[in-house]
Amino acid sequence: RSHSAGEEQAAPSAMSQSEDAKGGTQPSGSTLCGDHEALAPVCQRKLKSNLEKFQCVFEGIAKAGNPTFLNQIYTELYITEGGTTDVNDEHEVRQIETLYRRDEPIRTVMTKGVAGIGKKVLTQKFTLEWAEDKAHQDIHFMFPFTFRELNVLRDKKYSLVELVHDFFAEIKEAGICRFEEFQVVFIFDGLDECRLPLDFHNNTTLTDITEPTSVDVLLTNLIRGNLLPSAHLWITTRPAAANQIPPECVDMMTEVRGFTDPQKEEYFRKRFRDKEQAGRIISHIKTSRSLHIMCHIPLPRTLTEMYIHFLVVQSKLKYVKYDGGAATDPPWSPESRKMVESLGKLAFEQLQKGNLIFYESDLTECGIDIRAASVYSGVFTQIFREERGLYQDKVFCFVHLSVQEFLAALHVHLSFTNSGVNLLSEEHSTSQWSIVFRIKTKSTFFYQNALNQALQSPNGHLDLFIRFLLGFSVQSNQKLLQGLLKQTRRNTKVSQRRIKNIKDIIRENPSDRTINLFHCLNELNDRSLEEEIQWHLRSGNISTEKLSPGSWAALVFILLSSEDLDVFDLKKYSASEEALLRLVPVVKASNKAVLVDKTLCEALASVLSSQSSSLRELDSSNNDLQDCGVVQLSSGLRSLNCRLESLSLSGCQVTEEGCAALVSALRSNPSHPRELDLSYNHAGNSGVNQLTMCLMWLCTLYLLSPSVACELALDPDTAYRKLTLSGDNKSVATVREYQQYPDHPERFDYFCQLLCTNGLTGRCYWEVEWRGAVHIAVTYRGIQRKGNSANCRFGMNGQSWSLCCSAGGYSVWQNDRVTDLPLHSSSSSVPDRVAVYVDCPAGTLSFYRVYSDTLIHLQCNIY
């Protein structure tokens, strides 16, 4: 490939075999005949010059605009191959072009993606790279179409040659009509916006590219390969509309999944050239899970609420800029209300007819004259716009299909709530929707039948419409549109009945088509959404076999949007391994995960390694992770991005090998977990010895095996005379009377203290039970024994360290300095325990409080 410096791109190039040629020259081995050979290079240069219009994307006000150069902000997207109704061999595709360098020919590629995910920009980038001679230079001609443009021609007849000539004057001027002599690529963007029948079963077969016919027949024959079989096709669509084209006509299916975490950062650094500003934006987004999720899949938690805010902002901008209003004034002036109502009526009536581009006659039918339409396009620039059609005639459209669907739903809701008119009933429609919606005016039937019929929409054309329509029934959304909408009386029973109806439909027929109903529940602010999805996964009602990758992505998004997402407990899902792997993004966004499946260790390691992971607690107790699972997990723990604070691996059959992997990971990462549970494992002496080396780093370590603890015995020859020892020299207590101990040079004669017989070497661990008030100390053997100077008392000199334990808390004494530790002891009826760990080679001493088989770090000293 030939790219600008360091640039990678993710647009499909199913059509390329080699990309060595540059500068508009023809690749070696191509055959051109007659005048075409001479005319083609000149025609190609003119076509490329025309297609360089894709170098700018508009952000902000569309007409005056802030043109942003696509090459400056374009960021590679996360795209996967697969997702057909057949066997899914989905995998990540970093550079889609590499997929097409295969033995079998790839003629037609379909790319799916949810609304706003970046499909159109992807096609623009692909076309622009060809036009700028940066890539795909084995392609002679590239013809980008949109279904929105083709809809306008549905009543006209064209041959394929005439269609290309009408859209691309450069080809017509050159007189090129034998396309089979060239490498030709047709791009058809927005299949979901197609309003042509696309009747693959009944349309006549056509093989002559000069024979006129309907655009519908042209497209079906071109896609089937009857017409110009040498051409390559790239079709983009929303997932729900993909089934308009028979599977046998598509050689490869890909899906745009949004941005990965690194791609999100890359986009913002490209979009905002000020590095400091970009850094602040990225940091802000990372602190908000909702914002971070929206960067991956550009849909908010409730779609209706976001579009309402969008509409209100546009209305307020119009009011301030054009009507002389103040920023603090309500957004709905009489003019704004009229404008929105008119646009809503246009959106609905044209959506009924399948029109996405409108002519003057269409506007007139809706009561909008051409002058008002021009004003609307100049004022509501982010909603409605004026364009020039194929023959430079004036046409209008909404900036995005979703905006038309939103306003259409708003119009239907306004008519129903403000006037009691049901626009979806038969008497108010003679179009195709009169069959789809036979609804009584009663609210319950209005929404119920709308739901049922939306599911029957063969291409999912009503999916967003029904989400918006249900969203407008929510009182919080109605409040946002106060002044435009009349608020309905809150009826909790009706709302719950509506939610129950949706859940019943999902349970009766779980499929890709019903996934939109989860979004509908989200629009209705159903708080049991997470539990509902858990039920379907747990019961097997939803599985990888029943859902496409895109539908799984939608489910994951809904879970990620849950306000209650804090603990991800695998037991609540109990799904297949494949399904659980699909839920890894949910684990990543949770604060705590409870997982009992060893198959997820590798995926969990990637979660722990992710810079944006929110996971702080991981409980994988009581399963058979074994050493292999722990080794995989340790690769994530080793990452500097890992911010895990607590890790529980109790009862996971971990042996010395697994302990070694954990120790290595803990040493490598300064942000390692501060709490580690390895109880009920088989670490052995070597494993526990390795783990005890980590005690100085950990705040809490669970259940180090007593079998490796030092066996200490108290030395009666050093005991002060008011101390009494047990017969086995394992315990000591203070008494009022002096004991009849013989004189001994090692005995302390003033301070109430004693030593053990054992000397400490290597690494040593022991525990002490205590009551009342005691000092637990570590000292060099040479500490003075006689007199009351500081050199004789534990913790008051440089030869010893002492932990003072009492009902009031703990304090550490060393070299005549006292450090209070405000941790209160447990109930006086239960003996407290303290653990001591000495690492002589490392020169460290740690004190721990032992409680319920848990070590709680108190203090670490270096000597």
C-alpha positions, 0 to 999 in steps of 0.5 A, a space after each residue: 500500500 501507499 499511504 501518507 506518513 504513518 497513516 493506517 486506514 480501516 476502509 474496506 478494499 475488497 476490490 484491490 489486488 495490488 496497490 503499487 500504481 500511483 499518480 493516476 497511471 494504469 496498473 501493469 497488466 490492465 487492458 484498455 482498447 480503442 479510444 478508451 485507453 487514451 481517454 481513461 487517464 484524463 477522465 480518471 484525473 477529472 473524476 478524482 478531482 471531483 471526488 476530492 470534495 470528500 476531503 472536508 467534513 462539516 462540524 458546527 453550522 452546516 452552511 457557513 460551516 467549519 470545514 474540518 479536513 477528514 485526513 486530519 481527524 480520521 481515526 481507524 475504526 474497530 471493525 470485525 468480519 462476520 455477523 452473517 446468519 451463517 457460521 460466524 467467524 468474527 474477529 477483529 480486523 485492524 486493516 480491512 484491506 488484508 482480508 480481501 487478499 484471498 484465493 477466493 474472489 470477493 465481489 460484494 462486501 457489506 458493512 453493518 453498523 448502528 446509526 452514527 457509528 461512522 459508516 459514511 465517513 469510512 466510505 468517504 475516507 476510502 474514496 478520498 484515498 483513491 482520489 488523492 492517489 494514496 491507495 487503491 490505485 489498481 482501481 480505475 474508477 470509483 462510483 460512490 452513490 447513496 441510497 438516499 439519492 437513488 430513492 429520488 429516481 425510483 420512478 425513472 428509467 435508466 441503463 447502468 451506463 446512463 445512471 453513471 453518466 448522470 451522476 459522474 459527468 466526467 465519464 459521460 464527457 469521455 464517452 466511456 461506456 464499456 465498464 467491463 474493461 476497467 476495474 470498477 468499484 460501486 459504493 452504495 451507502 445507507 441501505 437502511 435508507 433505501 425506499 426501493 422495493 429491491 425485489 430480488 425474487 421477482 425482478 427480471 434478469 438484466 445483463 445489458 448495461 445499456 438497456 434502460 430499466 427501473 433503478 430497482 431492477 438495475 440494482 438487484 441485477 448489479 448486486 446479483 452479478 447479472 449486470 457487470 459481473 466484473 464490478 466490485 460493490 461495497 454496501 453499508 447499512 444499519 444491521 436491521 436492514 441488512 436482510 434486504 439483500 440475499 445472503 448469497 449475494 454478499 461475499 463478505 460481511 463486516 461490522 463497524 463496532 466503534 472505537 477501541 480505547 486507544 482509538 478514542 484517545 487517538 481521535 481526540 488528539 487529532 480532533 483537538 490540536 492543542 495537546 493540553 486541551 486534548 489531554 483535559 478532554 480525555 481525562 474528563 471522559 475517562 472519569 465518566 463511564 457514560 461518556 467513555 461508553 458513548 465514545 465507543 458506541 455513539 448512543 447515550 443511555 436514553 436516545 430520546 433524552 439526547 435528541 430532545 436536548 439537541 432539539 431544545 439547544 437548536 431552538 434556543 440558538 434560533 431564538 437568540 440569534 434570529 428572534 432577538 431573545 435572551 439566552 435565559 428565555 424559554 426556548 419555545 417561541 410561537 415561531 419555533 413551535 410552528 417550525 418544529 410542528 411543520 418539520 415534524 409533519 413533513 418528517 412523518 408524512 415523508 417517512 410514511 412514503 419512504 421519502 428522505 429527500 423532498 421536493 417543492 411539491 412534497 413541502 407543499 403537501 405538508 403546508 410548507 412553502 419553498 420560502 419557509 423551507 429555505 428559512 428553516 434550512 438556514 436557521 435549523 442548520 443542524 436539523 434541516 438542510 437545502 441541497 442541489 439535486 442531480 440536475 441542480 434543482 433545489 431539494 431538502 432533507 434532514 441532516 440524518 435519518 435518525 433526526 427525521 425519525 425523531 421528529 416523525 415520532 414527536 409529531 405523532 406524539 404531539 397529535 395524540 396528546 395535544 389533539 387526541 388524534 391518532 395519526 397511525 390509525 387507518 382513517 388518517 393514513 392511506 399509505 403503507 403504514 395504514 396496514 402496519 398500524 390499525 390502532 385504537 385511540 386508547 393509549 394502551 392500544 396505541 403503544 401496544 400495537 405500535 410495538 407489535 407492528 414495529 417488530 413486523 417491519 421487515 427491515 427495521 425501519 421503525 426501530 428508532 421511530 418506536 424508541 422515540 415514540 415510547 421515549 416521549 411517554 416518559 414524564 421526565 422527557 415531557 418536562 424537557 419539552 415543556 412549552 411544546 408538549 402537553 404533559 400527560 398524567 402520570 399513571 404508574 400502572 399503565 407504565 408498568 403494563 407497557 414495560 411488562 408487555 415489552 418483556 413478554 414479547 422478548 421472552 416469547 421470541 428472542 432474536 435480533 429483531 427483539 433486541 431493539 425492545 431492550 432499547 425500548 425498555 431503556 427509553 422507558 427507564 426500566 430499572 430492572 433491565 439488567 436483571 431482565 438480561 441476566 434472566 435471558 442469559 441464565 435461562 439460555 433464552 439468549 445465546 451466541 447462536 441466536 444473536 449476531 455480534 451486533 445484537 450482542 454489542 447492543 446488549 452489552 451497551 445496555 448493560 454498560 449504560 445501567 446506573 446500578 452497574 457496580 458488581 458483575 456477578 457471573 453466577 447471575 448470568 450463568 451463560 455459555 463460555 462464548 456468551 460470557 466472553 461477549 460480556 467482558 466489556 461489562 466486567 471492564 466497566 464494573 467496580 467489582 467482578 465475581 467470576 468462577 469460570 477459568 476460561 475467562 482468565 485470558 480475557 480478564 488479563 486484557 481487562 486488567 491491562 486496559 487503561 480505562 478499566 474500572 475494575 478494582 475488586 476481583 473475586 475468583 474464589 472456589 473454582 479450578 483456576 489452577 496454575 495455568 489460570 493464575 499464570 494467565 491472570 498474572 499477565 494482567 496484574 503485571 501491567 502498569 495499567 492494572 489498578 486492582 485493589 483486592 484479589 481473591 483466589 481462595 480455593 483455586 487449586 493454586 500450587 507453587 507455580 501459581 504463587 511464583 507467577 503472582 509474586 512476579 506480577 506483584 513485584 513488577 507493578 507498583 500499583 499491585 493489589 493491597 489485599 490478596 486471598 490465597 486461602 485453601 490452596 496448595 502453595 506448599 512451603 516454597 509457594 508460601 515462602 515466596 508470598 511472604 516476601 510480598 508481605 511488606 507490599 500488601 496491606 492484607 494477606 489472607 491465611 498464610 499457612 501456619 505450617 511455615 510459621 516459625 516455631 518460637 519458644 519463650 526463654 525463661 532465663 530472660 524473663 523479668 521476675 513478674 512474668 510467669 510462663 506456661 509449661 511449654 514456654 509458649 505463653 506468658 502472663 504478668 503477675 503481682 508477685 515476684 517469681 523465684 527465678 535464679 539469677 542469670 546474666 540474660 535476665 531483664 531486671 527492670 523492664 517487664 519483658 523477655 526474649 525467645 530462645 530462637 534466633 531469627 535468620 532468613 525469612 520468619 513469620 509468627 503470630 502472637 495472641 494477646 490480652 490487656 496491653 502488651 509489647 510485641 518486639 523484635 530486637 538484636 540479641 545484644 540489647 542491654 538487660 540490666 538497669 532502666 536506661 533506654 538501651 534496655 527497653 524494647 522500641 526505645 533504642 536503635 537495637 529494637 522495634 516494638 508494637 504496642 497493643 492495647 484496647 485503645 489501639 496500636 502504636 509502633 515504638 522505635 529508637 525512642 519514637 512512638 507512632 500511633 496507629 488508630 486501629 481499635 482492637 476487637 471485643 475484649 472477649 475475643 483474644 487479639 492476634 498479631 503477626 510478625 514477618 521478618 525478612 532478614 535478607 531484605 532488612 524488613 520487618 512488618 506487623 499485622 493484625 490477624 482477624 478472621 484468618 485475615 492479615 491486616 497490615 499495621 506497619 513496615 519498618 526497614 532496618 
